[in-house]
Amino acid sequence: MSDDAGAPGHAGQQLPLEVPERIIELSRPGVIWLGGEAVTLEYSGGEKAVARLTGDFDESATFQNVVAAGFGSVPAPFPRPTVGTLTVGGRNQKEVRGAIDRWYRREARNRIGRCLEVESERLDLHASKVTIRDQKTRWGSCSTSGTLSFNWRLVIGPHHALRYVVIHELIHIRHHNHSKAFWADLTAALPDWRESAKWLRANEGRLTRYKPRLK
């Protein structure tokens, strides 16, 4: 991927850290992936092409605030489904896949939006507009007018990778380049950004090609 957070190999961006991360088996049938976790995929038997997530969630983990010296409040990871199921309907595979795709985009708008809200307040950097897309060459981008665009596929992987891209693009509101000042501000806002950038670089091909395997 090119540009912005989608190019962790950009000149001047060193990625020396190893990231112990659970393996995401994207080829595994009968599940979808959300926040780096497998969620069971079930068919409702209905003809209406809609998808709905149900399950037990640890809501207490949602954006709990902890104090980070010098950087204000930092959000905790999103709640992970301990028992989660995505129930989907449709008359054929095309409709089922369409329902899953629409659900992913809604979930991305929700999760990215919530992360963006918290980080915007923490960093005092605010987008003029936010769009969710399916870019083939980048994870996110920032226009000169302050419009931020994010790839919905970020919600497939772990939350730390999504959060890194959100913060990366917010810093671009202040610096429309990858200057030394940009990297300094990014490091101040997210000291361990290299770990998330490395994870995205290692998994970008798998994520951009990902299509849920139906049973």
N, C-alpha and C positions, 0 to 999 in steps of 0.2 A: 504494500500500500504506500501511497505517496502523500507527502505534505503532513504538517501538523502532527497530531498524536498518532497518525497512521504510519509514521516513518521513524520508528525508534532507532534506526541505524543512521540517522541524520548526522552529518559531520559535527563533531563537538559533543555528541551525546554518547557517553560511554556507558556500557551495560555489563559491568563485571559481576553482578550478583547472581547467585543461583537461587531459584525460587522453588521451594518445596510445595508442590501443588498437586491436588488430587487429579488423577487422569480423567479427562472428560471423554467418554466413549461415544462419540457422535454417531458412530455407525450402529449403535445398539438399537434394536428394534423395539417398538412398543413403548417408547418414552420420548419426552421432549426434555430439553435442557434449559434451566432457568437459574441464573446466579451460580453456575457451576455445579448444580445439583440436578439429578435425574428426577423427573416427575412422570408418573405413570400416565399413559395415554389410553383412554377408553372411549368406545363408541356408544353414543346414547341410543342409537337405533332410530332416531328421528330423522325426518327428511330436511329439516331446517339446518342450513350450514352455519352453525354457530359453535363457539368453543367457550367453555367456562371452567375456571380453575377453582377447585375446592380442596380443603385439607385443613390440618391443624398447623397453625403457625405460632411461632414465638413472638407475639406482638411486642413483648417487653424489650426486644432487641432493636426495635425500629427507631433509628436515629437517637439512641440514647446519647446524651452529651457527656463527654469527658473533657477535662481541661488539658490542653496542650500548651506548654509554656511558650508564650509569645505569639500564639496563633489562634487563641480563642477556642470556641467549641468545635469539636470534630465529630461528625456523625459515625455511629457504629454501623456495621454491616446491616444490610436488609435482613428481615427475618427469613429463615430458611424453612421450607416445608418439611416437617418431620413425616407426615403422611399426606402426600399431595397427589391429586389426580386432575388431569385435564380431560374433561368430558367434551366430546365433539360429535356433531351430527353432520349429515350430508347424504345426498343420494348416490354419490360415486366418489372415487378417490380425488378427482379434481376439486370437487366442492369441499371435501374434507381438508385438503391441503390449503385451499383458499381460506377456510375458516381459521385454521391454525396460523396462517400468515397474518391475517387481520388481528388475531388475538395477540400475537407477538408484537405487532406495531403498537397496539394499545398499551400493552404492558411496558414497552420501551418508553413511550411517552410518559407514563406514570412514574416509572422508576428513575428515568433520567431527569424528569421534571422535579421530582422530590429531592434528588441529589443536588441538582442545579440550584434549587431554592436555598438549601442550607449553605452550600459553598459560596453562592453569590453574596449572601449576608455576611458570611465569615470573612470573605476577601474584599467586600465592598466593590464588587465588579458585577455589572448587570447587563444582560443581553437585551437588545432592542426587540429581538424576535427569535424563536426557537423552532426548528423544523426537525422531523424525524424522517430519515430516508434509508435507502438500501444502496449506499455508495459501493462501488466495486473497487475503488482505489484509495479510500481513506476511512478512518474511524470518525473523524470530526473535522470541522472547518469553522473559521470565523471570518466573516466579510468585513470590509472596512467600515460598514455601517453598523456593525455590532450584531449582525445576525449569526447565530450559532446553529450549525447543522450537525446531527449525530446519526451514526449508523445504528439501526435497530438491533443489529446482531450483537451489540455490546452486552445485551441482557442475557445472552447465552452463557457467557463466561462469568468468572468470579467478580464480585462487586468491586474489589480493589482496582480491577482493570477499567471498569466503567467510570469509577470515581477519578482515576488518573486522567482519562480523556476529558471529562467535564472540567477539571481544574486546568488542564493544559489549554483548552479552548478559552476559558475565562481569562487566563493570563494574556492571551492574544488580543483581548479587548484593549489592554494597556500597551502591548508590544506587537505590532503587526509584522513580526519577523522572528527569526530564531537567533537573535543577537545574544551576547553575553548577558545583557540585562534581563532578557527573557528567561534564560536558563537559571539565573540567580533568583529571580522572583518565583519561578516554578519550584526550585529546591527549597526556598523558604516556606512556600505554601504546602509542599508535599515532599519532605526530605527523602522518602524511599521510592520516589517515582520511577527510578530505574528498574526496580523489580517488576512493576506493572508493565512498563514499556517492553521489557524483555519477554514477558509472558505473551503480550499481544503479537510481537514479532514472531515468536515461535509457533503461534497458533493461528495466525491470520488466514492462511490458506484453508485450513480446516473449517474455520468459522464462516468464511465467505462462500464456501461450497456447500455448507450445511443445509440438508433437507431432512426433516424427520422421517425415519423409517417406519412406515405403517406396518402393522402386523398382517 
